[in-house]
C-alpha cells in the first residue's frame, strides 16, 4: 500500500487450486471452501497470523502452500493439532504463536526451504526463548532437505503430509 516496488512470490502449484501434498490429487479452487476471492480491494494485515484450525495437542505453524499440506498432515496424524498460518514473515506474529505453543506445549514448524538457515530455525529459537518452561517435547521442523535438487524430484524434496503427520506424532511421544 505504498508507491515503492513490491515483489510477489507465487507458488505455481497453487494456480490450479489448493495443494495438499499429492501431485496426483490436486483439487480445484471452485471445490475448496477457501476458493472464494473477494472482487473488491482487500489486504492482509502485516504481522497478523490466521488461526486455520483450533486444537489442543500440538501447534503446527506454516505459511503459503504449506498451510494446505500441513492441514492434510494434521488430518492424517489423527491428532487434535492447532494450525497457524503466519501469512507474513517480516514481521511475523510472534504473540499468536507463543500463546498457542504455551497452550499446547508442542510445536511443529513446516516450510519448503532447507532446514539449515531456514526461517523455521529463527522461529524455533524465538519460541524456545519464550516458551521453554511450557514445552513438553522438542520443537520439530519439517522442511526441504539440505541439498540441491533437480525439478524432477521436487515432490520428494518438499514436505509431504506424511512427513508432517510423523512429526506431529513424535511430539506426542516425547
ZALO-650580 format. One record per residue (C-alpha): residue number from 1; residue in three letters; chain; x, y, z. Coordinates in Angstrom, 3 decimals. Layout:
BEGIN
PT  nr rest kette       xx       yy       zz
PT NUM  ALA     A        X        Y        Z
...
***
This chain:
BEGIN
PT  nr rest kette       xx       yy       zz
PT   1  UNK     A    0.000    0.000    0.000
PT   2  UNK     A    2.780    2.348   -0.935
PT   3  UNK     A    4.475    3.573   -4.087
PT   4  UNK     A    7.624    1.521   -3.518
PT   5  UNK     A    8.268   -1.584   -5.618
PT   6  UNK     A    6.671   -4.774   -4.320
PT   7  UNK     A    7.612   -8.334   -5.243
PT   8  UNK     A    5.154  -11.229   -5.040
PT   9  UNK     A    6.289  -14.845   -4.993
PT  10  UNK     A    3.551  -17.197   -6.131
PT  11  UNK     A    3.884  -20.972   -5.982
PT  12  UNK     A    2.876  -22.276   -9.413
PT  13  UNK     A    1.341  -25.371   -7.884
PT  14  UNK     A   -1.388  -23.171   -6.345
PT  15  UNK     A   -2.625  -21.859   -9.696
PT  16  UNK     A   -4.923  -24.840  -10.283
PT  17  UNK     A   -6.118  -24.972   -6.696
PT  18  UNK     A   -5.059  -25.645   -3.117
PT  19  UNK     A   -2.271  -28.175   -2.813
PT  20  UNK     A   -2.352  -30.906   -0.164
PT  21  UNK     A    0.949  -32.574   -0.952
PT  22  UNK     A   -0.141  -35.166   -3.512
PT  23  UNK     A    0.679  -34.042   -7.066
PT  24  UNK     A   -1.856  -36.521   -8.469
PT  25  UNK     A   -4.845  -35.332   -6.403
PT  26  UNK     A   -4.966  -31.571   -6.840
PT  27  UNK     A   -8.438  -30.132   -6.110
PT  28  UNK     A   -9.673  -27.055   -7.913
PT  29  UNK     A  -10.387  -23.774   -6.167
PT  30  UNK     A  -14.094  -23.952   -7.005
PT  31  UNK     A  -14.379  -27.160   -4.947
PT  32  UNK     A  -12.467  -25.746   -1.975
PT  33  UNK     A  -14.070  -23.751    0.882
PT  34  UNK     A  -11.281  -21.142    0.746
PT  35  UNK     A  -11.745  -20.784   -3.011
PT  36  UNK     A  -13.644  -17.507   -2.850
PT  37  UNK     A  -11.527  -14.463   -3.611
PT  38  UNK     A  -13.053  -11.036   -2.926
PT  39  UNK     A  -13.679   -8.992   -6.058
PT  40  UNK     A  -13.160   -5.713   -4.237
PT  41  UNK     A   -9.851   -4.408   -2.895
PT  42  UNK     A   -8.577   -6.191    0.201
PT  43  UNK     A   -5.316   -6.578    2.072
PT  44  UNK     A   -3.802   -8.960    4.561
PT  45  UNK     A   -2.588   -7.209    7.710
PT  46  UNK     A    1.179   -7.412    8.154
PT  47  UNK     A    2.322   -9.378   11.172
PT  48  UNK     A   -1.083  -10.900   11.916
PT  49  UNK     A   -1.363  -14.684   11.742
PT  50  UNK     A   -4.561  -16.535   10.898
PT  51  UNK     A   -5.817  -19.392   13.045
PT  52  UNK     A   -6.768  -22.017   10.469
PT  53  UNK     A   -7.725  -24.791   12.895
PT  54  UNK     A   -8.055  -24.841   16.659
PT  55  UNK     A   -6.558  -27.712   18.601
PT  56  UNK     A   -5.051  -28.581   21.941
PT  57  UNK     A   -2.397  -31.266   21.421
PT  58  UNK     A    0.203  -29.517   19.247
PT  59  UNK     A    0.798  -26.219   17.430
PT  60  UNK     A    1.611  -26.513   13.720
PT  61  UNK     A    2.953  -23.361   12.045
PT  62  UNK     A    3.124  -22.914    8.272
PT  63  UNK     A    2.753  -20.295    5.556
PT  64  UNK     A    1.979  -20.217    1.856
PT  65  UNK     A    1.383  -23.514    0.106
PT  66  UNK     A    2.497  -25.454    3.158
PT  67  UNK     A   -0.635  -24.390    5.066
PT  68  UNK     A   -2.718  -26.730    2.887
PT  69  UNK     A   -0.132  -29.513    3.108
PT  70  UNK     A    0.049  -29.113    6.912
PT  71  UNK     A   -3.741  -29.258    7.124
PT  72  UNK     A   -3.687  -32.630    5.372
PT  73  UNK     A   -0.788  -33.774    7.587
PT  74  UNK     A   -2.811  -32.930   10.694
PT  75  UNK     A   -5.760  -34.896    9.314
PT  76  UNK     A   -3.519  -37.906    8.611
PT  77  UNK     A   -1.981  -37.776   12.095
PT  78  UNK     A   -5.369  -38.043   13.794
PT  79  UNK     A   -4.122  -35.643   16.478
PT  80  UNK     A   -6.002  -32.553   17.648
PT  81  UNK     A   -3.415  -30.045   16.428
PT  82  UNK     A   -3.798  -26.296   16.095
PT  83  UNK     A   -2.784  -24.839   12.721
PT  84  UNK     A   -1.474  -21.287   12.386
PT  85  UNK     A   -0.936  -19.601    9.014
PT  86  UNK     A    1.681  -16.892    9.581
PT  87  UNK     A    0.588  -15.010    6.416
PT  88  UNK     A    3.632  -12.691    6.698
PT  89  UNK     A    7.199  -13.457    7.752
PT  90  UNK     A    8.514   -9.983    8.458
PT  91  UNK     A    7.021   -9.051   10.756
PT  92  UNK     A    5.722  -12.406   11.967
PT  93  UNK     A    3.035  -12.775   14.622
PT  94  UNK     A    5.201  -13.973   17.491
PT  95  UNK     A    2.466  -13.328   20.082
PT  96  UNK     A   -0.098  -15.641   18.456
PT  97  UNK     A    2.499  -18.385   18.050
PT  98  UNK     A    3.744  -18.083   21.638
PT  99  UNK     A    0.192  -18.132   23.017
PT 100  UNK     A   -0.603  -21.287   21.057
PT 101  UNK     A    2.627  -23.112   21.970
PT 102  UNK     A    2.144  -22.268   25.645
PT 103  UNK     A   -1.357  -23.749   25.372
PT 104  UNK     A   -0.365  -26.972   23.568
PT 105  UNK     A    3.185  -27.483   24.872
PT 106  UNK     A    4.263  -28.843   21.487
PT 107  UNK     A    5.277  -27.290   18.170
PT 108  UNK     A    5.883  -28.322   14.554
PT 109  UNK     A    7.184  -25.756   12.038
PT 110  UNK     A    6.628  -26.508    8.336
PT 111  UNK     A    8.289  -24.733    5.400
PT 112  UNK     A    9.641  -25.505    1.926
PT 113  UNK     A   13.140  -24.064    2.384
PT 114  UNK     A   16.120  -26.160    3.523
PT 115  UNK     A   16.296  -26.903    7.237
PT 116  UNK     A   19.682  -25.241    7.697
PT 117  UNK     A   19.368  -21.452    7.797
PT 118  UNK     A   15.644  -21.561    7.022
PT 119  UNK     A   13.205  -19.169    8.678
PT 120  UNK     A   11.979  -22.076   10.789
PT 121  UNK     A   15.294  -22.033   12.675
PT 122  UNK     A   14.733  -18.407   13.683
PT 123  UNK     A   11.179  -19.199   14.734
PT 124  UNK     A   12.335  -22.218   16.701
PT 125  UNK     A   14.888  -20.139   18.609
PT 126  UNK     A   12.319  -17.452   19.350
PT 127  UNK     A    9.736  -19.996   20.538
PT 128  UNK     A   12.342  -21.754   22.682
PT 129  UNK     A   13.292  -18.446   24.347
PT 130  UNK     A    9.685  -17.548   25.152
PT 131  UNK     A    8.125  -20.964   25.829
PT 132  UNK     A   10.924  -23.051   27.358
PT 133  UNK     A    9.071  -23.922   30.572
PT 134  UNK     A    5.879  -24.752   28.655
PT 135  UNK     A    7.400  -27.156   26.108
PT 136  UNK     A    6.590  -30.842   26.621
PT 137  UNK     A    8.625  -32.008   23.604
PT 138  UNK     A   11.400  -30.733   21.332
PT 139  UNK     A   10.297  -28.373   18.568
PT 140  UNK     A   10.029  -30.292   15.284
PT 141  UNK     A   10.808  -28.795   11.869
PT 142  UNK     A    9.527  -30.356    8.653
PT 143  UNK     A   11.360  -28.695    5.785
PT 144  UNK     A   13.012  -29.181    2.448
PT 145  UNK     A   16.221  -31.188    2.519
PT 146  UNK     A   19.662  -29.596    2.914
PT 147  UNK     A   20.676  -30.384   -0.640
PT 148  UNK     A   20.143  -29.013   -4.134
PT 149  UNK     A   17.505  -30.930   -6.052
PT 150  UNK     A   16.534  -31.356   -9.686
PT 151  UNK     A   12.972  -30.373  -10.511
PT 152  UNK     A   12.165  -33.973  -11.403
PT 153  UNK     A   12.436  -34.863   -7.695
PT 154  UNK     A   10.649  -31.772   -6.371
PT 155  UNK     A    7.822  -33.846   -4.878
PT 156  UNK     A   10.345  -35.828   -2.817
PT 157  UNK     A   12.106  -32.649   -1.699
PT 158  UNK     A    9.077  -30.736   -0.412
PT 159  UNK     A    7.443  -31.531    2.941
PT 160  UNK     A    4.646  -34.054    2.500
PT 161  UNK     A    1.542  -34.671    4.610
PT 162  UNK     A    3.108  -37.958    5.728
PT 163  UNK     A    6.304  -36.305    6.999
PT 164  UNK     A    4.226  -33.674    8.791
PT 165  UNK     A    1.984  -36.318   10.384
PT 166  UNK     A    5.058  -38.223   11.600
PT 167  UNK     A    6.476  -35.064   13.212
PT 168  UNK     A    3.175  -34.339   14.961
PT 169  UNK     A    3.063  -37.896   16.306
PT 170  UNK     A    6.690  -37.619   17.518
PT 171  UNK     A    5.762  -34.566   19.600
PT 172  UNK     A    3.131  -36.653   21.373
PT 173  UNK     A    5.547  -39.487   22.109
PT 174  UNK     A    8.292  -37.346   23.660
***
